[in-house]
Amino acid sequence: MSSLSDAITRGLPDASLGSVSPLHGLRRGSVRTIDLVAQSVAAVAPAGGLLILTGGLITRTGSFAFATLLLTAAAVILVALATSIFARRISAAGGLYTFVTKGIGPTAGIVAGVALLLGYGGVSIDTLRSAVHRLDAAFGGTERWAAGGLVPTLLTVGIGAAITAVIALGPKMSTRVMLAVEAVAVTALVALSITVFAASGWNLSGILPDIDAAPSLPSFAEGIGFALICFVGFESGAALGPESRRPLASVPRALVWTVAAVAAVYLFGMMAQLSAVADGGSARLLTDADLAASPWLDPLIHAVVAASWIACTLAFTNALVRLVFTMAREGVLPRALGRTSIRYATPHVAAVVVGASLIVGTLLLAGAGRTSLYRDVVHLAASMAFIIAYLAVCAAATPYLVRIEEFSLREAWPALLGTLVLAGVAVTETLAEAGDDPTALAVLVAIIAVTTVTHLLRVRSGSGLARRVGAYDTPVASDAISFPGAPPTRS
């Protein structure tokens, strides 16, 4: 009998591996690739994004709208490929935070981590508010929300509590709910785009940019930054990696599939809208005349978009819970947040705390005025925070490959190019926000800076935090067998 056969027969665990993973308590293999795709697609919320993107991008860049969207999709694909460099080697509930930490250290890691905390939190709060507003409007109650009425408040609390419960019960339930909601919403919006496209005679002349009416370079870059907002969240599927089957293969596949599918939906919707504009129509998918001609259409659209925003809230909150869980396991956040449910194998404590914060944050946003600083910071976090995180993961990918001695230009070029593109977008957006809303930008930068300095002081305090940051799921002794002559496991 060979050594391998003997080892299989005896079934002795490999003593060179640890007994537990840093992320123990999560149920491995409970999530399929389709669930990862559902998580990422729901976070992007293509149905709601399509309604916002078409008119907004045409207004900003005119005839260059399609070209701007195409370049933005290419940039996001670069980010997805850069993220995949890590996802093929590391299964981490912390997502980009863990990847950046492993790539270029705790300083950049905490910058990306805090940016994601702010970004996930900001989008969750904003989309829940938007969902409640849409639901209220679907039943003819738009004034009640503006007045802070009882119905919107109850809707906020009820939806927030339901999202918390779904997350605490396990990722499979939450992802399947999101997949069903987004499938219906996207199908409805694609059908609407086909209708608009057909009504305008499938006119494709609008996708060709008019050189004489070209926007300025800053305006064009701002247009890319605006379009980028409609892709944020695609990376959230990586947070379910430790709970997925064959994560090192399924997570990278899910990320790239999500970006490609969402880009196709956006590009088709943009083509339909530009076709309508070229035919003398509006830059909106639905005009006031359309809504007046079909009174039932307005509440239906409100309900569809509300469903998409609720799925988006669920997806971002799901990713936020796992980021908080990871940071708690490392000791960056209170360790109680790193506990998992024995029955459901989910970070239930983090889910409850994040869910409560979501409800409170949404109610505060609803009560805040349109010119309030809190509202400005929430909206800014929903865009700038992700640009920072995406730039960080692109910048971290190449040093990571060099450090593990696996660098090749063939694999690293998307990260190198993505770093240049995202750096340009970050500079442009920062300059634009500095001119439009310097106070909110200063608050956002101050939060990240203070947190980063505090984190570095703790890392260097000798408390052992330096060894724990960047935690990801690792094989344990029970995952492997020991046999004579086996080489030592390299950590």
C-alpha positions in Angstrom: 0.0 0.0 0.0 1.3 3.4 -0.9 1.8 6.2 1.6 -1.1 8.1 0.1 -3.4 5.1 0.2 -2.4 4.4 3.8 -3.0 8.0 4.8 -6.5 8.0 3.1 -7.3 4.7 4.9 -6.2 6.0 8.3 -7.7 9.5 7.7 -5.4 11.3 10.0 -5.7 15.1 9.9 -2.7 17.1 8.8 -1.1 18.3 12.1 0.8 21.0 10.2 -2.4 23.0 9.8 -4.3 24.9 12.5 -7.4 23.5 14.2 -9.7 26.4 13.3 -9.8 29.0 10.6 -9.8 32.7 11.6 -13.3 32.9 10.1 -14.6 29.8 11.8 -18.3 29.7 12.5 -19.3 30.4 8.9 -20.8 27.4 7.0 -18.5 26.4 4.2 -20.0 25.3 0.9 -23.5 26.6 1.6 -23.4 29.2 -1.2 -23.3 28.4 -4.9 -22.0 30.5 -7.8 -25.5 31.7 -8.7 -25.8 33.0 -5.1 -22.6 35.0 -5.5 -23.8 36.5 -8.7 -27.2 37.3 -7.1 -25.4 39.1 -4.3 -23.3 41.2 -6.7 -26.1 41.9 -9.1 -28.5 43.0 -6.3 -25.8 45.4 -4.9 -25.4 47.0 -8.3 -29.2 47.2 -8.6 -29.3 47.6 -12.5 -33.0 48.3 -12.6 -32.7 51.4 -10.4 -29.4 52.3 -11.9 -30.7 52.2 -15.4 -33.4 54.7 -14.7 -30.9 57.0 -13.0 -28.1 56.4 -15.5 -29.7 57.1 -18.9 -31.0 60.6 -18.3 -28.2 61.7 -16.0 -25.4 60.6 -18.2 -27.0 62.1 -21.4 -27.4 65.4 -19.5 -23.8 65.4 -18.5 -22.0 64.3 -21.6 -24.6 64.6 -24.4 -23.7 62.6 -27.5 -20.7 61.2 -25.7 -23.0 59.3 -23.2 -22.6 55.9 -24.9 -18.8 56.3 -25.2 -18.6 57.4 -21.6 -20.6 54.4 -20.4 -18.5 52.1 -22.6 -15.3 53.4 -21.1 -16.7 53.2 -17.6 -17.7 49.6 -18.1 -14.1 48.9 -19.4 -12.7 50.5 -16.2 -14.9 48.4 -14.0 -13.9 45.3 -15.8 -10.3 46.2 -15.0 -11.2 46.5 -11.3 -13.0 43.1 -11.5 -9.9 41.5 -13.0 -7.6 43.1 -10.4 -9.9 41.9 -7.6 -9.8 38.4 -9.2 -6.1 38.3 -8.7 -6.7 38.1 -4.9 -10.0 36.2 -5.2 -8.2 33.3 -6.9 -5.8 33.0 -4.0 -7.7 34.3 -0.9 -11.2 33.5 0.4 -12.1 36.5 2.6 -15.3 37.8 4.1 -13.7 41.2 4.3 -13.5 41.5 0.6 -11.5 44.4 -0.7 -10.4 45.4 2.8 -8.6 42.1 3.3 -7.2 42.0 -0.3 -5.7 45.5 0.1 -4.3 44.6 3.5 -2.6 41.5 2.2 -1.3 43.4 -0.8 0.2 46.6 0.5 -0.2 46.5 4.3 -2.5 47.7 7.1 -2.3 51.4 6.3 -3.8 51.1 2.8 -5.9 48.3 4.1 -7.7 50.3 6.7 -8.2 53.2 4.3 -9.9 50.8 1.9 -11.8 49.2 4.9 -13.1 52.5 6.3 -14.0 53.6 2.8 -16.0 50.4 2.3 -17.7 50.8 5.7 -18.8 54.3 4.7 -19.7 53.3 1.2 -21.7 50.2 2.1 -23.4 52.1 4.9 -24.1 55.2 2.8 -25.6 53.2 0.0 -27.6 51.0 2.3 -29.1 54.0 4.0 -29.8 55.9 0.8 -31.3 53.0 -1.0 -33.6 52.1 1.9 -34.8 55.7 2.0 -35.4 55.7 -1.7 -37.2 52.3 -1.5 -39.6 53.6 1.2 -40.1 56.8 -0.8 -41.0 54.8 -3.9 -43.4 52.5 -2.0 -45.0 55.5 -0.4 -45.4 57.1 -3.9 -46.8 53.9 -5.4 -49.7 54.3 -3.1 -50.1 58.0 -3.6 -48.5 59.1 -0.3 -45.6 61.3 -1.4 -46.5 64.1 1.0 -46.5 61.8 4.0 -42.8 61.0 3.5 -41.8 64.6 3.2 -43.6 65.3 6.5 -42.0 62.4 8.3 -45.3 60.6 8.5 -46.1 57.4 10.4 -46.4 55.1 7.3 -42.9 55.8 5.9 -41.4 55.4 9.4 -43.1 52.1 9.9 -42.0 51.0 6.4 -38.4 51.9 7.3 -38.5 50.0 10.5 -40.3 47.0 9.0 -38.0 46.7 6.0 -34.9 47.2 8.0 -36.0 44.5 10.5 -36.8 42.1 7.7 -33.4 42.7 6.1 -31.7 42.0 9.4 -33.7 38.8 9.9 -32.9 37.5 6.4 -29.2 38.1 6.8 -29.2 36.4 10.2 -30.9 33.4 8.8 -28.2 32.7 6.3 -26.7 33.9 2.9 -28.6 31.3 0.8 -32.0 32.8 1.8 -30.9 36.4 1.3 -29.2 35.8 -2.1 -32.2 33.8 -3.5 -34.6 36.7 -2.4 -32.3 39.2 -4.1 -32.0 37.1 -7.3 -35.8 36.8 -7.6 -36.4 40.5 -7.1 -33.6 41.7 -9.4 -34.7 39.2 -12.1 -38.2 40.6 -12.2 -37.0 44.3 -12.0 -34.3 43.9 -14.7 -36.7 42.0 -17.0 -39.3 44.8 -16.7 -36.7 47.5 -17.5 -35.2 45.5 -20.4 -38.7 45.1 -21.8 -39.3 48.8 -21.4 -36.0 49.5 -23.2 -37.0 47.3 -26.1 -40.3 49.1 -26.4 -38.6 52.5 -26.5 -36.0 51.2 -29.0 -38.7 49.8 -31.3 -40.8 52.9 -31.1 -37.9 55.0 -32.3 -37.2 52.6 -35.2 -34.0 51.1 -33.8 -32.1 54.3 -34.6 -28.4 53.8 -33.7 -27.2 57.2 -34.9 -27.3 58.5 -31.3 -24.5 56.3 -30.1 -22.0 58.1 -32.4 -20.4 61.0 -30.6 -20.6 64.5 -32.1 -17.0 65.8 -32.1 -18.1 69.4 -32.5 -20.2 69.1 -29.2 -17.5 67.3 -27.2 -17.6 68.0 -23.5 -14.6 69.3 -21.7 -12.1 66.8 -20.3 -13.2 67.5 -16.6 -16.9 67.1 -17.6 -16.0 63.8 -19.4 -14.1 62.5 -16.4 -17.0 63.6 -14.1 -19.3 61.6 -16.4 -17.2 58.5 -15.9 -17.3 59.1 -12.2 -21.1 59.4 -12.3 -21.5 56.2 -14.4 -19.1 54.4 -12.1 -21.6 54.9 -9.2 -24.1 52.6 -11.1 -21.6 49.7 -11.0 -20.5 50.0 -7.3 -21.2 46.9 -5.2 -20.3 44.3 -7.9 -17.3 43.3 -5.6 -19.6 42.4 -2.7 -20.0 38.8 -3.9 -16.4 38.3 -2.6 -17.7 38.7 1.0 -19.5 35.4 0.6 -16.4 33.6 -0.5 -15.7 31.7 2.7 -19.3 30.3 2.6 -19.2 29.3 -1.1 -18.3 26.1 -2.9 -14.9 26.2 -4.5 -14.5 29.9 -3.7 -11.1 30.4 -5.4 -12.9 29.6 -8.7 -16.5 30.7 -8.2 -15.8 34.2 -6.7 -13.6 35.5 -9.6 -16.1 34.0 -12.1 -19.1 35.7 -10.3 -17.4 39.1 -10.2 -16.5 39.1 -14.0 -19.9 37.7 -15.0 -21.7 40.4 -12.9 -19.8 43.3 -14.5 -20.3 41.9 -18.0 -24.0 41.3 -17.5 -24.7 44.6 -15.9 -22.7 46.5 -18.5 -24.7 44.8 -21.3 -28.0 45.8 -19.6 -26.8 49.4 -19.2 -25.4 49.7 -22.7 -28.6 48.3 -24.2 -30.7 50.7 -22.2 -28.5 53.6 -23.2 -28.7 52.6 -26.8 -32.5 52.6 -26.5 -32.6 56.0 -24.9 -30.2 57.6 -27.4 -32.3 56.1 -30.1 -35.3 57.9 -28.7 -33.4 61.2 -28.3 -32.2 61.0 -32.0 -35.9 60.4 -32.9 -36.8 63.6 -31.1 -37.8 62.0 -27.8 -36.8 62.5 -24.2 -33.6 61.5 -22.4 -35.8 59.6 -19.9 -37.0 56.0 -20.3 -40.5 57.2 -19.2 -41.8 60.7 -20.1 -44.6 62.5 -18.3 -46.8 61.9 -21.4 -46.2 58.1 -21.1 -47.3 58.2 -17.5 -50.3 60.4 -18.2 -51.4 58.0 -21.0 -51.2 55.0 -18.7 -52.1 55.9 -15.1 -51.4 52.4 -13.9 -47.8 52.6 -15.2 -46.6 55.1 -12.6 -47.3 53.1 -9.5 -46.0 49.9 -11.2 -42.7 51.6 -12.0 -42.5 52.9 -8.4 -43.1 49.4 -7.1 -40.5 47.8 -9.5 -37.8 50.3 -8.6 -38.6 50.0 -4.9 -38.1 46.3 -5.1 -34.8 46.8 -6.8 -33.7 49.3 -4.1 -34.7 46.9 -1.3 -32.7 44.1 -2.9 -29.8 46.6 -3.2 -30.1 47.5 0.5 -30.1 43.9 1.4 -27.0 43.2 -0.7 -25.0 46.1 0.7 -26.1 45.4 4.3 -25.1 41.7 3.8 -21.6 42.8 2.6 -21.3 45.3 5.4 -22.2 42.7 8.0 -19.4 40.4 6.8 -16.9 43.3 6.7 -17.8 44.2 10.3 -17.5 40.5 11.3 -14.0 40.2 9.7 -12.8 43.4 11.5 -14.2 42.1 14.8 -12.4 38.7 14.4 -9.2 40.6 13.8 -9.8 42.8 16.9 -10.1 46.0 14.9 -13.8 46.3 16.1 -15.2 44.9 19.3 -14.8 41.1 19.4 -18.5 40.5 20.3 -19.4 41.5 16.7 -17.4 38.5 15.5 -19.7 35.9 17.1 -21.6 33.5 14.9 -24.9 31.7 15.4 -24.4 28.0 16.1 -27.7 27.1 14.4 -27.5 29.3 11.3 -23.7 29.8 11.1 -24.1 33.5 10.4 -22.6 36.6 12.1 -25.9 37.3 13.8 -24.5 39.8 16.3 -23.0 41.9 13.6 -26.3 41.6 11.6 -28.4 43.0 14.5 -26.0 45.9 15.2 -25.7 46.8 11.5 -29.5 46.4 11.0 -30.2 48.7 13.9 -27.7 51.3 12.5 -29.4 51.0 9.1 -32.8 51.8 10.5 -31.5 54.7 12.6 -29.4 56.1 9.8 -32.3 56.0 7.3 -34.7 57.7 9.7 -32.1 60.4 10.3 -31.6 60.9 6.6 -35.3 61.1 6.0 -35.6 63.8 8.7 -32.5 65.7 7.4 -33.0 68.6 5.1 -31.8 68.6 1.5 -28.9 70.9 2.5 -27.9 69.0 5.6 -24.3 68.0 6.1 -25.3 64.5 7.1 -27.2 64.0 3.8 -24.2 65.4 1.8 -21.8 63.0 3.6 -24.0 60.0 3.0 -24.3 60.8 -0.7 -20.6 61.5 -1.1 -19.7 58.2 0.7 -21.9 56.4 -1.8 -19.5 57.5 -4.6 -16.1 58.6 -3.5 -15.7 55.8 -0.9 -15.9 53.2 -3.7 -13.5 55.1 -6.0 -11.0 55.0 -3.1 -11.5 51.3 -2.5 -11.3 50.4 -6.2 -8.1 52.4 -6.6 -6.6 50.7 -3.6 -7.3 47.2 -4.7 -5.9 47.9 -8.2 -2.8 49.4 -6.7 -2.4 46.5 -4.3 -2.6 43.7 -6.8 0.8 44.0 -8.5 2.8 44.3 -5.2 0.9 41.3 -3.9 1.9 39.2 -7.0 5.5 40.3 -6.6 5.5 39.4 -2.9 4.2 35.9 -3.4 6.6 35.5 -6.4 3.8 35.0 -9.0 4.1 38.2 -10.9 3.5 38.1 -14.7 2.6 41.0 -16.9 -0.2 38.9 -18.5 -2.0 38.7 -15.2 -1.0 42.1 -13.7 -1.8 44.4 -16.7 -5.5 45.0 -15.8 -4.4 46.1 -12.3 -1.7 48.4 -13.6 -4.0 50.0 -16.2 -6.9 50.1 -13.6 -4.6 52.0 -11.2 -3.9 54.7 -13.8 -7.6 55.0 -14.8 -9.0 55.1 -11.2 -6.3 57.5 -10.1 -7.5 59.9 -12.9 -11.1 59.5 -11.9 -10.2 59.9 -8.2 -8.4 63.2 -8.8 -11.1 64.6 -11.0 -13.9 63.7 -8.6 -12.0 65.1 -5.7 -11.4 68.4 -7.4 -15.1 68.5 -8.5 -16.3 67.8 -4.9 -13.8 70.3 -3.5 -15.6 72.9 -5.6 -19.1 71.7 -5.1 -19.2 70.5 -1.5 -15.9 71.0 0.3 -17.4 70.5 3.8 -18.7 67.0 3.1 -15.4 66.1 1.4 -13.5 67.4 4.4 -15.7 65.3 6.8 -15.2 62.2 4.7 -11.4 62.7 4.5 -11.2 63.4 8.2 -13.1 60.2 9.1 -10.8 58.1 7.0 -7.6 59.9 8.2 -8.5 59.8 12.0 -9.5 56.1 11.8 -6.3 55.2 9.8 -4.0 57.0 12.3 -5.8 55.3 15.3 -5.6 51.9 13.6 -1.8 52.3 12.9 -1.2 53.2 16.5 -3.0 50.1 17.7 -1.1 47.9 15.1 2.2 49.2 16.4 1.3 49.0 20.1 2.5 45.4 20.4 -1.0 44.1 21.2 -0.8 41.4 18.5 -3.2 43.2 16.2 -0.5 43.3 13.5 -0.6 39.5 13.2 -4.3 39.3 13.0 -5.1 42.0 10.4 -5.9 40.7 6.9 -7.7 37.6 8.2 -9.1 35.2 5.6 -10.4 31.7 5.5 -7.6 29.1 5.7 -7.5 25.3 5.5 -7.6 23.5 8.9 -6.2 20.1 10.0 -9.5 18.4 9.3 -9.5 19.6 5.6 -6.3 17.6 4.8 -4.7 14.3 5.6 -1.2 13.6 6.8 1.1 11.0 5.1 4.7 10.2 5.5 7.1 12.1 3.3 4.7 15.0 2.7 6.5 18.4 2.4 5.7 20.9 5.1 2.8 23.2 4.5 3.8 26.7 3.5 1.7 29.5 5.1 
